[in-house]
Amino acid sequence: MESAVGAGVGLLIGLLIMIVFGAIVGWLAGLVVKGSGYGLIGDIIIGIVGANIAGWLFPAIGIPVGNSIIGVIIAAVAGAVILLLILKFVRGLAS
């Protein structure tokens, strides 16, 4: 059995990995979609939400993502780009 301290450390490491991954994915998606800078916190949120969009959307339309880290990053960036394009469109409607 794992102690409560060990479980807490594992959770903290998982959270840290998710934040770093989200920041990288959000930053890469921001490079693809020009004019959509949201800062570090925004990049983290865009990256995490974009990865979730890709994780839901791609299997639903029959696109295999695979288990390699490169495939996962590409899919997450694609999901984040989709999210940024939607946000850009909504911002354009609001203007």
Secondary structure, DSSP 8 states (H G I E B T S, - for coil): ---HHHHHHHHHHHHHHHHHHHHHHHHHHHHHSTT---HHHHHHHHHHHHHHHHHHHHHHTT----SSHHHHHHHHHHHHHHHHHHHHHHHHHH-
